[in-house]
Amino acid sequence: MDYNIKWDNLNARLRSFEGAAGDITVALAELELDQRQTGFIKDDLTEVRRLICQNSMNPELTFRVQVNPKRSRRHVGAGIGKPPPGEKVLNNGCFLCRENIRWQQRQQQIGFQISTNSNAYNVWMNPFPLMPNHVVIAACEHVPQAWSNCKDTQGNMSLRQILSDFGETAQRLPGHVGFYNGVNAGASIPGHLHFQFFSRLSGHPVFPLEQCKFSDPTSAGEPRFSLGYPVPVALWRGPAKDVISNAGDWIADWEERNTHRRDSLSCNMIVASEDGGRTIALYFVPRISKRQWWNGDKGIVGGVELLGELVMASHEECAMVENGEVDYAFIESALGAVYTPFETN
């Protein structure tokens, strides 16, 4: 069957599962089922082990370790790199462009197109997931990951557009957590704007970052700041419209306050809906491009790691876990390796 026909048929079926206020949770569960049946998803997560590491001085403080050896295969991809005769390579073969995905994945991978108030996105299942219902939500248009406040502004979305789409998507996915990895802050494809979302684990629904203590805001619109976490985190919580407005103002001002190092600035953002989608929580972590790894030039720190769950996938990393080298202090140090303050002189 023609790829576009298969796409249209699946999308029509998935839209029938959309709930009130555009809730797409059930639709994405059906998308995952379809992509498992076609064989596109390469890991059912049955081999993943998760360990809880307690602080020796305060057992209420924890980090988590995810031992996920199949995740290491993501570097070789799930598709083909050379197009069949007659196929065109667009945007240097970008792995998030629908036109490339069609031939790269031999018409096996089909996404679900959704729209926010201002933009259109394709939802793709991750073939080597970190969590249940792990999806990549990529802009239909090939636009860069970095927002337009940064140095290269050609074709970039604005910070407020990205925040608005990010928050709106979170509202439509109660029970999920989303993250935006900035350039040199865990983004695997910096040339194409994308978010990632996944379903909360039934056995461990709350992440360590969400259990962290935060200061009270000093004034209306100001964020709360993390207390005692290995990296600085700003948090806004409330109705999505207010959170997006306040965070947008504060982050833009943060960038202006750091003009002297703007070329190296990046960030991670994490979002989750609360109260059934009526409110959201938005976490913002400052990053700089030269600090991306927890192990020298290996062990990338992205959104999942900053939530407090260190992903161990390579043979070397899995061996460290088996040898008992990974504990609370180890993870605290690993996250601290990417530390950068909100401001520098």
C-alpha positions as CSV (number, residue, x, y, z in Angstrom):
1,M,0.0,0.0,0.0
2,D,1.2,3.5,-0.8
3,Y,2.9,5.2,2.2
4,N,0.6,8.3,2.1
5,I,-2.5,6.1,2.1
6,K,-1.2,4.2,5.1
7,W,-0.4,7.5,6.8
8,D,-3.9,8.9,6.1
9,N,-5.6,5.7,7.3
10,L,-3.7,5.5,10.5
11,N,-4.0,9.2,11.2
12,A,-7.8,9.0,10.7
13,R,-8.0,6.1,13.2
14,L,-5.8,7.8,15.8
15,R,-7.8,11.0,15.6
16,S,-10.9,9.0,16.6
17,F,-9.1,8.4,20.0
18,E,-8.6,12.1,20.8
19,G,-10.3,13.0,24.0
20,A,-11.8,16.1,25.5
21,A,-9.6,19.3,25.2
22,G,-7.5,17.5,22.6
23,D,-6.1,14.8,24.9
24,I,-4.0,12.5,22.7
25,T,-2.9,10.0,25.4
26,V,-5.0,7.1,24.0
27,A,-4.1,8.0,20.5
28,L,-0.4,7.8,21.2
29,A,-0.9,4.4,23.0
30,E,-2.6,3.2,19.8
31,L,0.3,4.6,17.7
32,E,2.8,2.7,19.9
33,L,0.8,-0.5,19.4
34,D,0.8,0.0,15.7
35,Q,4.5,0.6,15.5
36,R,5.2,-2.5,17.6
37,Q,3.1,-4.6,15.3
38,T,4.9,-3.3,12.3
39,G,8.3,-4.1,14.0
40,F,9.5,-0.5,13.9
41,I,10.0,-0.3,17.7
42,K,13.1,-2.4,18.5
43,D,12.8,-2.6,22.2
44,D,9.9,-3.7,24.5
45,L,11.8,-2.5,27.6
46,T,11.6,-5.9,29.2
47,E,15.4,-6.0,29.7
48,V,15.5,-2.6,31.3
49,R,16.4,-2.6,35.0
50,R,15.9,0.4,37.3
51,L,17.8,0.9,40.6
52,I,17.0,3.3,43.4
53,C,20.0,5.0,45.0
54,Q,19.4,6.6,48.4
55,N,21.4,9.3,50.1
56,S,23.3,7.7,52.9
57,M,22.6,10.7,55.2
58,N,18.9,11.1,54.2
59,P,17.2,8.1,52.7
60,E,14.3,10.3,51.5
61,L,16.7,11.8,48.9
62,T,17.1,9.4,45.9
63,F,18.4,9.2,42.4
64,R,17.6,6.4,39.9
65,V,19.7,4.3,37.5
66,Q,18.3,3.0,34.3
67,V,20.2,0.0,32.9
68,N,19.2,-0.1,29.3
69,P,21.7,-2.0,27.1
70,K,19.5,-1.9,23.9
71,R,19.6,1.9,24.1
72,S,23.2,1.9,22.9
73,R,22.0,0.6,19.5
74,R,20.3,4.0,18.8
75,H,23.7,5.3,17.4
76,V,23.4,3.0,14.4
77,G,19.8,3.9,13.8
78,A,16.9,1.7,12.8
79,G,16.9,2.5,9.1
80,I,19.0,2.8,5.9
81,G,21.3,5.7,5.1
82,K,21.4,5.4,1.3
83,P,18.2,6.3,-0.6
84,P,16.8,3.8,-3.1
85,P,16.9,4.9,-6.8
86,G,14.6,7.7,-7.5
87,E,14.4,9.0,-3.9
88,K,15.6,12.4,-3.0
89,V,17.6,13.3,0.2
90,L,16.2,16.4,1.8
91,N,17.9,18.6,4.4
92,N,21.1,16.5,4.4
93,G,19.0,13.3,5.2
94,C,17.5,14.7,8.4
95,F,16.1,11.8,10.4
96,L,13.0,13.8,11.5
97,C,11.8,15.0,8.1
98,R,8.8,12.9,7.0
99,E,10.1,12.9,3.4
100,N,13.3,11.2,4.5
101,I,11.7,8.9,7.0
102,R,9.5,7.4,4.4
103,W,12.5,5.8,2.5
104,Q,14.9,5.6,5.5
105,Q,12.5,3.3,7.4
106,R,11.3,1.5,4.3
107,Q,7.8,2.9,4.8
108,Q,7.6,1.1,8.1
109,Q,7.6,4.1,10.4
110,I,4.4,6.2,10.3
111,G,3.7,9.2,12.5
112,F,0.7,11.0,13.8
113,Q,0.3,14.7,12.8
114,I,-1.0,17.0,15.5
115,S,-1.4,20.8,15.6
116,T,-0.9,23.4,18.3
117,N,-2.4,26.8,18.1
118,S,0.4,28.0,15.8
119,N,2.4,25.1,14.4
120,A,2.1,21.5,13.1
121,Y,4.1,18.6,14.4
122,N,4.6,14.9,13.6
123,V,4.6,12.5,16.5
124,W,7.1,9.6,15.9
125,M,7.7,6.6,18.2
126,N,11.2,6.1,19.4
127,P,12.6,2.8,18.2
128,F,14.9,2.5,21.2
129,P,12.7,4.0,24.0
130,L,13.8,5.1,27.5
131,M,10.3,4.9,28.9
132,P,6.8,3.6,27.9
133,N,5.2,5.5,25.1
134,H,8.4,7.4,24.3
135,V,7.7,9.7,21.4
136,V,9.6,12.4,19.5
137,I,7.4,15.3,18.6
138,A,9.0,17.0,15.6
139,A,8.0,20.2,13.8
140,C,6.6,19.3,10.3
141,E,8.7,22.2,9.0
142,H,12.5,21.7,9.0
143,V,13.5,24.4,11.5
144,P,16.4,24.4,13.9
145,Q,16.3,23.3,17.6
146,A,17.7,26.6,18.9
147,W,15.3,29.5,19.3
148,S,15.6,32.8,17.5
149,N,17.1,34.7,20.5
150,C,20.3,32.8,19.7
151,K,23.1,33.8,17.4
152,D,21.9,32.0,14.2
153,T,18.3,33.3,13.8
154,Q,17.6,32.2,10.2
155,G,14.5,30.1,10.2
156,N,14.4,29.6,13.9
157,M,11.2,29.7,16.0
158,S,11.0,32.2,18.7
159,L,11.4,31.3,22.4
160,R,7.8,32.0,23.1
161,Q,6.6,29.9,20.2
162,I,8.6,26.9,21.4
163,L,7.5,27.4,25.0
164,S,3.8,27.8,23.9
165,D,3.9,24.6,21.8
166,F,5.8,22.7,24.5
167,G,3.3,23.7,27.2
168,E,0.2,23.1,25.0
169,T,1.5,19.6,24.1
170,A,2.0,18.8,27.8
171,Q,-1.6,19.8,28.6
172,R,-2.8,17.3,25.9
173,L,-0.7,14.5,27.5
174,P,-1.7,14.2,31.2
175,G,0.4,11.4,32.7
176,H,3.3,12.1,30.5
177,V,6.6,14.1,31.0
178,G,8.2,16.1,28.2
179,F,11.6,17.5,27.7
180,Y,13.4,19.8,25.3
181,N,17.1,19.3,25.0
182,G,19.0,22.4,23.7
183,V,21.8,22.3,21.2
184,N,24.8,20.7,23.0
185,A,22.6,19.9,25.9
186,G,21.5,16.4,24.8
187,A,19.8,17.3,21.5
188,S,20.5,14.4,19.1
189,I,19.3,16.3,16.0
190,P,20.0,20.0,16.5
191,G,19.0,20.9,13.0
192,H,15.3,20.0,13.5
193,L,13.1,21.3,16.3
194,H,11.7,18.5,18.4
195,F,10.5,17.6,21.9
196,Q,10.3,14.2,23.6
197,F,7.5,12.9,25.8
198,F,7.0,9.6,27.6
199,S,4.5,8.1,29.9
200,R,5.2,8.0,33.6
201,L,6.1,4.7,35.1
202,S,3.4,3.0,37.1
203,G,5.9,1.9,39.8
204,H,8.0,5.1,39.9
205,P,5.7,7.9,38.6
206,V,7.6,10.8,40.3
207,F,11.1,11.7,39.4
208,P,13.8,12.9,41.9
209,L,13.8,16.4,40.5
210,E,10.0,16.6,41.1
211,Q,10.7,15.7,44.8
212,C,13.4,18.3,45.2
213,K,12.8,21.3,47.5
214,F,12.4,24.7,45.8
215,S,12.6,28.2,47.2
216,D,9.5,30.5,47.3
217,P,9.3,33.0,44.4
218,T,10.5,36.4,45.4
219,S,7.7,38.2,43.4
220,A,4.9,37.4,41.0
221,G,6.1,35.8,37.8
222,E,9.5,34.9,39.3
223,P,10.5,31.2,39.4
224,R,11.2,29.1,42.3
225,F,14.8,27.8,42.5
226,S,16.1,24.3,43.4
227,L,17.7,23.8,46.8
228,G,20.4,21.2,47.1
229,Y,20.1,19.7,43.6
230,P,23.4,19.0,41.7
231,V,22.4,21.6,39.0
232,P,20.5,24.9,39.3
233,V,16.9,24.6,38.2
234,A,14.2,27.2,37.9
235,L,10.5,26.2,38.2
236,W,7.3,27.8,37.3
237,R,3.9,26.2,38.2
238,G,0.4,27.3,37.3
239,P,-2.0,27.8,34.4
240,A,-0.1,27.2,31.1
241,K,-0.7,30.7,29.8
242,D,0.8,32.3,32.9
243,V,3.7,29.9,33.0
244,I,4.6,30.5,29.4
245,S,4.4,34.2,29.7
246,N,6.4,34.4,33.0
247,A,9.0,31.8,31.9
248,G,9.4,33.5,28.5
249,D,10.1,36.9,30.1
250,W,12.5,35.5,32.6
251,I,14.5,33.2,30.2
252,A,14.8,36.1,27.6
253,D,16.1,38.3,30.4
254,W,18.4,35.5,31.6
255,E,19.9,35.4,28.1
256,E,20.5,39.1,28.1
257,R,22.2,39.0,31.5
258,N,24.6,36.5,30.0
259,T,25.4,38.3,26.8
260,H,29.1,37.8,27.4
261,R,28.7,34.0,27.0
262,R,25.6,33.9,24.7
263,D,27.4,31.9,22.0
264,S,27.9,29.0,24.4
265,L,24.5,29.1,26.1
266,S,22.0,26.3,25.9
267,C,19.4,24.8,28.2
268,N,17.1,21.9,29.1
269,M,13.4,22.3,29.7
270,I,11.1,19.8,31.3
271,V,7.4,20.0,31.4
272,A,4.5,18.0,32.9
273,S,0.8,18.7,33.2
274,E,-0.8,18.7,36.6
275,D,-4.4,18.7,37.8
276,G,-5.6,16.8,34.7
277,G,-4.0,19.3,32.3
278,R,-5.4,22.5,34.0
279,T,-1.9,23.5,35.1
280,I,1.6,22.7,34.1
281,A,5.0,22.6,35.8
282,L,8.0,23.9,33.7
283,Y,11.6,23.3,34.8
284,F,14.5,25.2,33.2
285,V,18.1,24.2,33.5
286,P,20.9,26.4,32.2
287,R,23.6,24.7,30.1
288,I,26.8,25.7,28.2
289,S,28.0,23.8,25.2
290,K,31.3,22.6,26.6
291,R,29.6,20.7,29.4
292,Q,27.5,18.0,27.8
293,W,28.8,14.8,29.3
294,W,29.1,13.2,32.7
295,N,32.0,11.0,31.8
296,G,34.6,13.1,29.9
297,D,33.3,12.9,26.3
298,K,30.8,10.1,27.0
299,G,27.5,9.7,28.9
300,I,25.4,12.5,27.6
301,V,23.2,14.4,30.1
302,G,19.8,15.3,28.7
303,G,16.3,15.7,30.1
304,V,15.9,12.2,31.6
305,E,19.2,12.5,33.4
306,L,18.3,15.9,34.8
307,L,15.1,14.4,36.1
308,G,17.3,12.3,38.3
309,E,17.5,9.1,36.3
310,L,21.0,8.3,34.9
311,V,20.7,6.1,31.8
312,M,23.5,3.5,31.5
313,A,23.5,1.9,28.1
314,S,27.0,1.1,26.9
315,H,28.9,-2.1,27.9
316,E,31.3,0.1,30.0
317,E,28.4,1.8,31.7
318,C,26.5,-1.4,32.4
319,A,29.7,-2.9,33.9
320,M,30.0,0.0,36.3
321,V,26.6,-0.7,37.6
322,E,27.3,-4.4,37.9
323,N,30.5,-3.7,39.8
324,G,28.7,-1.6,42.4
325,E,30.3,1.7,41.3
326,V,27.1,3.6,40.9
327,D,25.4,5.0,43.9
328,Y,23.8,8.3,45.0
329,A,27.1,10.1,45.3
330,F,28.1,8.9,41.9
331,I,24.9,10.2,40.2
332,E,25.2,13.5,42.1
333,S,28.7,13.9,40.8
334,A,27.7,12.9,37.3
335,L,25.0,15.5,37.1
336,G,27.2,18.1,38.7
337,A,29.7,17.6,35.8
338,V,27.3,19.7,33.6
339,Y,26.8,22.4,36.2
340,T,26.7,26.0,35.2
341,P,25.3,28.9,37.2
342,F,22.4,31.0,36.0
343,E,24.7,34.0,35.7
344,T,28.4,34.7,35.6
345,N,30.4,37.9,35.8
